[in-house]
Amino acid sequence: MTHRNTCPATVLRIGLSVACLAAAVVYTPSARADHQTSVVKIERLTHNVKRIRFKTATDDFAFKAGQFILLKLPKAYLKKFNKQHGTGHKNIARPYSFASAPSEAPYFDIIVKHYPAPPDKDVPPGLASSFIHEHLSPGDDVTFSDPMGSLYMPNDSDDPIILVAGGVGASPLIGLLKHWFDEGLDKDREIYFFFGVRSKRDFFLLGDLADWANRRKNFKYILALDHPEPADHWTGETGYINAVLDRHFPGPLRADAYMAGAPIMIRETAKVLRAKQVPEQRIHHDPIKVE
C-alpha cells in the first residue's frame, strides 16, 4: 500500500489504503511486528511507483482482502537517514495495503510511490518510500506486523460495486479486485473501477485492467486524466475522478462503493455518492473526515 496518515485506533477500525501518501508522518506500530519476509521481486510500474513482491518465512501466513501490514524500517537505515537529514526517527513502521489476493499467500505485493525531497523546500524525502525505492533489493529481509484492518465489507447484495482510485490509491483496490475474481463475485455483480491520475505516465497495471475487462463481462474500468499534457494525446475522460463518476452515473445509484486516494478526492467522491442516494454504510474509504 503505501503509508497511511492516521492514528492506530482509527487504523484498526477500517483498513486503510494508499491514500494520505502526501504526508510522511511517523507511525509507531501498535501491532506485533515480528514476521519475517524476503523480497522476491521488484517491478517499476511507472517513473515513481514500484510493486514489491514478498514471501513470508513461514507458509502459514494469511491475510484477508482489504487488510494491510506495518513494515518496519531497519535501524541501520534510520541511523543513516537521521545523520544525513538531521532527523531523529526511532522504531518506525509504516502501513502498506496488500495489492494481492489472500490466495497468493505466503506471497504478497505492495505498491509504493516514491516521495523525493521537494526541490523548493528544506524538508527530507519520504522516509519509508526512499527506503523501498532506493535501498530495498531482491533477497533482502524485512520485518512486518500482523495483518490489520477491514476495508472490505462483504454483503449479500447483487448491486454493482464502484471502486474509485486516485493515483497509487489503486493499490488496495487491485488487491480487492483480485480477491473478488478469485471468489467469482463478478459473475453476479457488476464491478466498475474508476482510475484517475494526473498525466498518462502515472497510470499503472493497465495491461491487467484490460485483460480483466476482456475476460470478465461484468468488469469495466474507466480511466481519467485531471491534468493531461499535450504529449499524452489523450482522448479519454478528463477532470477529477469524482466528476467523471458523477457523469458516468447521472441519476440515483444503488451500489457499494470503495475509495482510496488523496483525502480531498475521497471527500469529494463521497459527496457525489451521497447526492446519488448511496447510504453512508455502503461507502467505504480511509478513516478521514468526510464533510
Secondary structure, 3 states (H helix, E strand, C coil): CCCCCCCHHHHHHCCCCCCCCCCCCCCCCCCCCCEEEEEEEEEECCCCEEEEEEEECCCCCCCCCCCEEEEECCHHHHHHHHHHHCCCCCCCEEEEECCCCHHHCCEEEEEEECCCCCCCCCCCCCHHHHHHHHCCCCCCEEEECCCECCCCCCCCCCCCEEEEEEHHHHHHHHHHHHHHHHHCHHHCCCEEEEEEECCHHHCCCHHHHHHHHHHCCCEEEEEEECCCCHHHCCCCEECCHHHHHHHHCCCCCCCEEEEECCHHHHHHHHHHHHHCCCCHHHEECCCCCCC
